[in-house]
Structure formats: C-alpha cells, structure tokens
Amino acid sequence: MLVALTLAFSGFGALLPLAHANDDAAGFPSKPVHIVVPVAAGGSADKLTRLIAQGLTERWGQSVVVENLAGASGTIGAARVAKAPADGYTLLQQGEGLTLNGILFDRLPYDGHKAFAPIIQAVVNPQILVVNPKTGIADFRSYLARAKARPQSISLGLPGNGGIAHVAHEMITQETGAQVNYIPYSGGGPATVDVLAGHVDGTLITLAAVTDHVRAGKLRALAVTTAYRSSALPDVPTMAEAGLPGFSVESWQGYFAPAGTPAAVVAKINRDIQAVISAPETRAKLEDMGFKVTGGTPAELARTLAGERLRYAKTIQTAGISLR
C-alpha cells in the first residue's frame, strides 16, 4: 500500500516540474477562485486560508472565496473538490488529514491516492495542549498524572475525530498510559469556544488557533508537540522537555487541486501562494500566529504525503481508531 501511495504521489510530482512548465496559464484566473476549507470557521486552517486568499485576491485581481465545508473529518469538503472541474478554480485546503483519512475510512467518496494534484505545503506548525485555567491543571506533568490516576476524568475537545490531534494524543496515551475522554468537534473553532466556556477541560489543537487566548490568559498552555518551541509562544515547553522525552509531532497545511488540473495552472498557483506567504508582512503575521512558513514544490508535498503514512498507520491500528 505504501509503495502504491508513493508511486501515485510521485507521479503527480513528475507531472508538475515547475522549472519547465509552459506558462500557458497567463490568463489564469479570469473569474473567482474558490478554496474549500473542510473544517468549521475560526480554526487555524481557516485563518491561514483567509490570509492567503486576501493576498491572492490582491495579486490576481479576482475574488478568492473561502468556503467552509465541515463534516466527516474533512471528507465532505475533499469530495466536493475531487468532483470539481480540473481547471484550478476550485482548490482544497488540507494537511496530514488527507493521509489520515485514507487509513481511517473503509470507504471514501473519492480516491485519496489519485483524486488530487498537490500544489504547495504552505506552513508547518505545532499542536499545542491547552486547558481552561479553572481545571487546576498546572503543567504537562500534572496533566499526565491526573489522566493516569483518574482515566477519562479529563475531557479533551478534538478538532475532528481521527485528525492529527487525535492521533498525536493516542501516541501520548500509548507511551504513557494517560487516558482522556475525547470529545470530537467539527473543527478547532468550536472546540476552542467550548474550552473557553468550560464545557470541556482542554484541547490539543494547532497553535495558531489559540495563540491570542493563551497570551490573554484565557487558556493555559501546557506543551507543544514539536521538537522545538514556537517563537509565537516561546515560554511554552515542548512535550519532550515537559516529561515525554523524544516525542515530536509536526502538522502542516497545504493546498490541492483536482487531479488533471493543467500543470501550468498548478505551477502558477504554487508560485503565487509562495509569493503571498513569503511577503514580509504576511510571513510576520503567520509567524506571530504560530505558523512556520515553508512553501516548496508540488513534488515535495507529494513526498511528504507518501512518507507520513507509515508513521501514523501504526498508531491508528494500535488504538483501533476507525471511521465509517
């Protein structure tokens, strides 16, 4: 299966050589472009995409419309894009969920290996574990201690069942024995609202979704999942520093077009998104939110997709996570 995935996505890369693509997309876009974000509004993916859409609108002189189409762990929005005309006017925002859904679902309304043409990985980012201060949980060690001593006593909002936060926490559980009560939401925005209101104790979420709340003291940050601290919240330790040596999970956000989109159109979108996220003002905003700007080629994104499947598949199978 991994070989097939690698070959499939490597094939995309082979079809999309940026340096040699004939720029017959000079007239693109000639009408509004829609970017489907397959989670609820208010989360990090939504914030990122709206910032990029604003930059592309200014660059293209055409409206770039962000559509939030949440549900079924992102597969409803992905299916919408998979069935759209392969002309570059309907794009998909996605991250490692594209790989995870291929493992978690027995059936999908699209072929996860062949339905999309990778465009660009825009950013990478930590997941961050935050709690409502009223829980009395002071740090990551006390979080683990409570979850081990009183299994299921901590309610943890998940920005999507089976998403990277769910898988990352399962890695924590399998390593430490700390068990929490998972509460799935349609996206990071609704999960954050309920943590702020005290309806659930905490959430493991993309850092950019909660940076302002942590700075304001409304949420208590316990640790980030990456091997490095975030410059946006430099006082928050990594999980490796805070009691889980060697732990590291880095999530990402990228953009895709329907398979069969002309290589020149994909190349143009890649170049223009790269230009938007590399602009000093936009980069500064993204980094302040907690994102790490990456960029890169369609082929590099294809290799990322192929390479991460093996790591996450083992955790998912051990945990018995399955979505129907």
Backbone torsions as a table, in degrees:
resi	resn	phi	psi	omega
1	MET	NA	-43.9	-179.6
2	LEU	-63.8	-39.3	179.0
3	VAL	-61.9	-43.4	-179.9
4	ALA	-62.4	-42.3	178.9
5	LEU	-62.4	-44.2	-179.8
6	THR	-60.9	-44.7	-179.1
7	LEU	-65.7	-40.3	-178.7
8	ALA	-62.1	-50.4	-177.5
9	PHE	-74.2	-30.8	174.8
10	SER	-63.7	-33.2	177.1
11	GLY	-62.0	-41.1	176.1
12	PHE	-56.3	-47.3	-177.2
13	GLY	-60.4	-39.5	-178.6
14	ALA	-66.0	-28.1	-178.8
15	LEU	-83.1	-7.9	-170.8
16	LEU	-124.4	52.6	179.9
17	PRO	-73.5	109.3	-174.4
18	LEU	-61.3	-38.8	-173.2
19	ALA	-68.2	-24.4	-173.1
20	HIS	-115.1	2.0	-178.3
21	ALA	-66.6	133.0	174.7
22	ASN	-72.6	122.7	-175.2
23	ASP	-81.1	67.0	175.9
24	ASP	-88.4	14.4	176.6
25	ALA	-101.9	25.3	-176.4
26	ALA	-59.5	-29.1	-179.6
27	GLY	-88.2	1.6	-179.2
28	PHE	-89.8	135.5	-5.3
29	PRO	-92.8	149.9	178.6
30	SER	-109.8	6.0	177.6
31	LYS	-156.2	172.7	-178.2
32	PRO	-58.0	145.5	176.8
33	VAL	-109.5	139.5	179.7
34	HIS	-111.9	131.8	174.3
35	ILE	-113.1	117.8	179.6
36	VAL	-87.5	122.6	174.2
37	VAL	-105.3	113.7	-169.1
38	PRO	-84.5	27.8	174.4
39	VAL	-135.4	169.4	-178.1
40	ALA	-66.3	157.2	178.1
41	ALA	-65.4	151.6	174.0
42	GLY	103.3	-16.2	179.3
43	GLY	-85.2	-178.2	-175.0
44	SER	-66.3	-39.5	179.5
45	ALA	-62.5	-38.6	178.7
46	ASP	-66.7	-46.4	-179.9
47	LYS	-61.6	-44.8	178.4
48	LEU	-59.8	-48.5	-174.7
49	THR	-66.9	-36.9	179.2
50	ARG	-67.7	-34.0	176.8
51	LEU	-68.7	-42.7	177.7
52	ILE	-66.4	-41.0	-179.7
53	ALA	-61.0	-38.9	177.8
54	GLN	-62.3	-44.0	179.0
55	GLY	-65.9	-38.6	178.9
56	LEU	-69.7	-37.0	177.2
57	THR	-59.3	-44.8	178.7
58	GLU	-66.1	-36.9	-176.4
59	ARG	-75.4	-37.7	-174.0
60	TRP	-93.0	-22.1	-174.5
61	GLY	71.9	19.2	176.2
62	GLN	-131.6	148.8	179.2
63	SER	-67.2	136.8	171.7
64	VAL	-115.2	111.0	-170.9
65	VAL	-99.0	127.9	176.8
66	VAL	-95.1	125.0	179.3
67	GLU	-115.7	120.0	174.4
68	ASN	-88.7	117.6	-179.0
69	LEU	-130.4	82.3	-173.2
70	ALA	-86.6	162.3	174.0
71	GLY	130.4	148.6	175.2
72	ALA	53.6	45.8	177.0
73	SER	55.3	35.7	175.8
74	GLY	90.2	-4.9	-174.3
75	THR	-77.2	-23.5	178.4
76	ILE	-67.2	-47.5	178.0
77	GLY	-64.9	-40.8	179.4
78	ALA	-62.9	-40.0	179.3
79	ALA	-63.5	-37.0	178.5
80	ARG	-60.1	-44.3	-178.4
81	VAL	-72.7	-38.0	-179.6
82	ALA	-59.3	-31.7	-177.9
83	LYS	-92.9	-2.6	-178.2
84	ALA	-76.8	158.5	175.6
85	PRO	-57.3	140.9	-177.7
86	ALA	-85.2	67.9	-176.0
87	ASP	-128.1	1.0	178.4
88	GLY	89.7	-1.5	-177.1
89	TYR	-91.7	-7.3	173.4
90	THR	-130.1	117.1	-175.9
91	LEU	-119.2	162.5	-179.5
92	LEU	-121.3	130.6	167.3
93	GLN	-89.7	128.6	177.5
94	GLN	-155.5	162.7	175.2
95	GLY	-131.0	-141.0	-178.9
96	GLU	-65.0	-11.7	175.5
97	GLY	-58.4	-27.8	178.2
98	LEU	-63.1	-39.1	176.0
99	THR	-74.1	-46.8	-176.3
100	LEU	-59.3	-42.1	-178.5
101	ASN	-64.6	-31.1	177.0
102	GLY	-66.3	-23.7	177.8
103	ILE	-90.7	-38.2	-170.3
104	LEU	-79.4	-33.2	-175.0
105	PHE	-97.3	136.0	174.1
106	ASP	-67.8	-37.9	-179.6
107	ARG	-137.5	142.7	175.5
108	LEU	-125.8	153.2	178.7
109	PRO	-78.7	17.4	177.6
110	TYR	-160.0	163.8	177.0
111	ASP	-88.8	108.0	-175.4
112	GLY	-62.7	-20.3	-179.9
113	HIS	-86.3	-26.2	-169.0
114	LYS	-123.8	-6.9	-169.8
115	ALA	-80.3	-17.3	-171.6
116	PHE	-129.8	145.5	172.9
117	ALA	-100.0	115.9	177.4
118	PRO	-60.2	139.9	176.6
119	ILE	-110.3	-59.4	-175.7
120	ILE	-162.8	141.9	165.0
121	GLN	-88.4	116.4	-174.0
122	ALA	-84.4	-45.5	-174.4
123	VAL	-145.9	158.8	163.3
124	VAL	-119.1	160.7	-174.7
125	ASN	-162.8	153.2	174.8
126	PRO	-77.1	154.5	158.6
127	GLN	-87.8	148.5	-179.3
128	ILE	-130.4	136.7	178.1
129	LEU	-93.4	118.4	179.9
130	VAL	-126.5	152.2	177.0
131	VAL	-134.2	159.2	171.0
132	ASN	-69.3	130.6	-178.0
133	PRO	-55.6	-25.9	-178.2
134	LYS	-70.5	-10.0	177.7
135	THR	-69.6	-22.3	-177.0
136	GLY	80.6	3.4	177.4
137	ILE	-79.6	118.7	-171.0
138	ALA	-91.0	-33.4	-175.4
139	ASP	-157.7	179.5	-175.0
140	PHE	-64.6	-38.2	-180.0
141	ARG	-63.4	-41.7	179.4
142	SER	-70.9	-30.7	174.1
143	TYR	-61.3	-48.9	179.5
144	LEU	-63.3	-41.7	-178.5
145	ALA	-61.7	-44.1	179.8
146	ARG	-66.7	-42.0	-177.7
147	ALA	-68.9	-23.1	176.5
148	LYS	-85.9	-41.4	-177.7
149	ALA	-74.2	-34.7	-178.6
150	ARG	-130.0	76.7	-177.1
151	PRO	-54.7	138.6	178.4
152	GLN	72.8	4.1	-178.4
153	SER	-78.1	-20.1	177.3
154	ILE	-98.5	124.6	175.9
155	SER	-91.3	124.9	-176.0
156	LEU	-118.9	113.7	176.9
157	GLY	-72.5	131.7	179.3
158	LEU	-109.3	130.8	174.8
159	PRO	-76.0	61.1	-178.9
160	GLY	113.8	126.2	177.3
161	ASN	-68.6	127.9	179.8
162	GLY	82.9	6.5	178.4
163	GLY	-79.0	-175.8	-175.9
164	ILE	-62.8	-34.2	178.2
165	ALA	-63.9	-42.6	178.7
166	HIS	-61.6	-48.3	-178.8
167	VAL	-65.5	-42.5	179.7
168	ALA	-62.1	-41.2	180.0
169	HIS	-69.8	-31.5	175.3
170	GLU	-64.3	-34.2	174.7
171	MET	-61.5	-41.9	177.6
172	ILE	-62.8	-46.2	-178.9
173	THR	-61.0	-45.3	-178.0
174	GLN	-66.9	-27.2	179.8
175	GLU	-86.3	-32.5	-171.8
176	THR	-114.6	-21.1	-174.0
177	GLY	84.5	3.2	179.2
178	ALA	-74.3	119.1	-177.0
179	GLN	-114.7	131.5	178.5
180	VAL	-122.4	169.5	177.8
181	ASN	-96.3	107.0	-177.4
182	TYR	-76.0	132.0	175.6
183	ILE	-121.5	104.1	-176.4
184	PRO	-79.0	143.3	176.5
185	TYR	-125.0	170.1	-179.4
186	SER	-81.4	-2.4	178.9
187	GLY	173.1	175.8	-177.5
188	GLY	-68.0	-32.3	-179.6
189	GLY	-59.7	-56.2	178.9
190	PRO	-61.5	-36.9	178.6
191	ALA	-62.7	-43.4	-179.5
192	THR	-64.2	-42.1	179.0
193	VAL	-56.7	-43.2	-177.7
194	ASP	-73.5	-29.8	174.4
195	VAL	-68.8	-43.7	178.5
196	LEU	-59.4	-37.0	-178.3
197	ALA	-81.8	-9.1	-179.7
198	GLY	83.9	11.7	178.9
199	HIS	-74.8	-29.5	170.7
200	VAL	-130.1	157.8	-173.1
201	ASP	-73.8	-38.4	-175.1
202	GLY	-163.0	-176.0	175.4
203	THR	-153.0	150.6	169.8
204	LEU	-107.7	117.1	-163.8
205	ILE	-150.2	160.5	174.6
206	THR	-58.7	131.2	-173.9
207	LEU	-53.9	-39.9	-176.0
208	ALA	-62.2	-20.6	-178.5
209	ALA	-75.9	-21.1	-172.2
210	VAL	-128.7	7.0	-176.5
211	THR	-52.4	-48.7	-177.1
212	ASP	-64.3	-38.0	-179.3
213	HIS	-67.8	-36.4	177.2
214	VAL	-67.3	-45.5	179.7
215	ARG	-60.9	-33.5	-178.7
216	ALA	-83.2	-3.8	179.8
217	GLY	80.4	8.0	-179.4
218	LYS	-79.1	-24.9	175.6
219	LEU	-127.5	146.8	177.2
220	ARG	-102.8	120.5	178.9
221	ALA	-85.8	128.5	-178.2
222	LEU	-98.8	-41.9	-178.3
223	ALA	-173.9	157.4	173.2
224	VAL	-106.4	156.8	-173.4
225	THR	-85.9	-16.6	-176.0
226	THR	-78.0	166.2	178.6
227	ALA	-75.7	-9.5	-178.9
228	TYR	-125.2	151.9	173.9
229	ARG	-74.1	155.4	176.7
230	SER	-87.0	135.9	176.8
231	SER	-66.1	-20.4	179.1
232	ALA	-73.8	-30.6	178.1
233	LEU	-137.2	70.4	-170.7
234	PRO	-66.4	-16.6	179.8
235	ASP	-84.3	-9.4	-179.0
236	VAL	-84.6	122.2	-177.0
237	PRO	-73.2	163.1	170.1
238	THR	-79.1	161.2	176.4
239	MET	-64.9	-31.6	177.0
240	ALA	-63.5	-39.3	178.0
241	GLU	-72.4	-31.2	-169.6
242	ALA	-94.6	8.6	175.4
243	GLY	134.6	2.8	-178.8
244	LEU	-131.9	73.7	-174.2
245	PRO	-53.7	134.5	176.4
246	GLY	83.9	-5.6	-177.2
247	PHE	-73.3	136.3	177.6
248	SER	-160.5	123.5	171.8
249	VAL	-136.2	124.3	179.7
250	GLU	-120.1	119.3	178.2
251	SER	-96.9	172.3	-174.9
252	TRP	-150.7	166.3	175.9
253	GLN	-132.9	136.1	179.9
254	GLY	-146.1	-172.9	-175.1
255	TYR	-135.4	145.4	-174.3
256	PHE	-137.2	156.4	173.2
257	ALA	-120.2	163.2	174.4
258	PRO	-60.4	143.8	176.7
259	ALA	-56.4	141.2	-178.8
260	GLY	95.0	-5.7	175.1
261	THR	-60.6	132.9	-177.1
262	PRO	-52.3	138.9	-177.3
263	ALA	-57.0	-37.5	-178.6
264	ALA	-67.0	-35.0	177.9
265	VAL	-68.9	-44.4	177.0
266	VAL	-59.3	-43.4	-179.6
267	ALA	-62.7	-39.8	179.8
268	LYS	-66.7	-44.9	179.3
269	ILE	-62.3	-41.2	177.8
270	ASN	-58.0	-49.9	-178.0
271	ARG	-61.4	-40.6	-174.8
272	ASP	-75.7	-37.0	173.7
273	ILE	-65.0	-40.7	177.4
274	GLN	-58.9	-42.0	179.5
275	ALA	-65.1	-40.0	-179.0
276	VAL	-65.4	-49.5	-175.4
277	ILE	-74.6	-18.3	178.6
278	SER	-88.1	-14.8	178.4
279	ALA	-59.5	132.9	-173.5
280	PRO	-51.4	-43.0	-177.5
281	GLU	-66.8	-43.9	-179.8
282	THR	-68.4	-43.3	178.3
283	ARG	-58.3	-42.7	-179.9
284	ALA	-62.7	-40.4	178.4
285	LYS	-63.8	-45.2	-178.7
286	LEU	-63.8	-43.2	-179.7
287	GLU	-68.0	-35.2	177.4
288	ASP	-66.2	-31.9	177.3
289	MET	-72.8	-24.9	-179.9
290	GLY	119.8	1.5	176.9
291	PHE	-82.2	155.0	170.9
292	LYS	-115.4	112.0	-175.7
293	VAL	-69.4	132.1	-179.2
294	THR	-121.5	-61.8	-174.0
295	GLY	73.6	-161.4	-179.6
296	GLY	125.1	-175.8	-175.0
297	THR	-94.3	163.6	172.4
298	PRO	-57.9	-38.3	-179.6
299	ALA	-64.6	-37.4	178.1
300	GLU	-66.0	-39.0	177.1
301	LEU	-65.9	-39.1	177.4
302	ALA	-60.0	-40.5	179.3
303	ARG	-68.3	-35.4	176.5
304	THR	-60.9	-46.4	179.3
305	LEU	-59.1	-44.4	-178.1
306	ALA	-67.1	-37.3	-173.5
307	GLY	-78.3	-27.3	-173.7
308	GLU	-84.4	-14.1	-176.6
309	ARG	-60.5	-43.5	-175.5
310	LEU	-62.0	-42.0	-177.1
311	ARG	-63.9	-46.5	-174.2
312	TYR	-79.4	-27.4	-177.6
313	ALA	-59.9	-40.5	-178.2
314	LYS	-64.1	-44.8	179.2
315	THR	-62.3	-45.0	-178.5
316	ILE	-62.6	-43.6	-179.4
317	GLN	-66.7	-40.5	179.3
318	THR	-65.2	-39.2	-179.9
319	ALA	-76.9	-17.2	-177.8
320	GLY	71.8	27.2	178.8
321	ILE	-76.2	129.6	178.5
322	SER	-149.2	136.9	177.7
323	LEU	-117.4	138.8	-176.5
324	ARG	-106.1	NA	NA
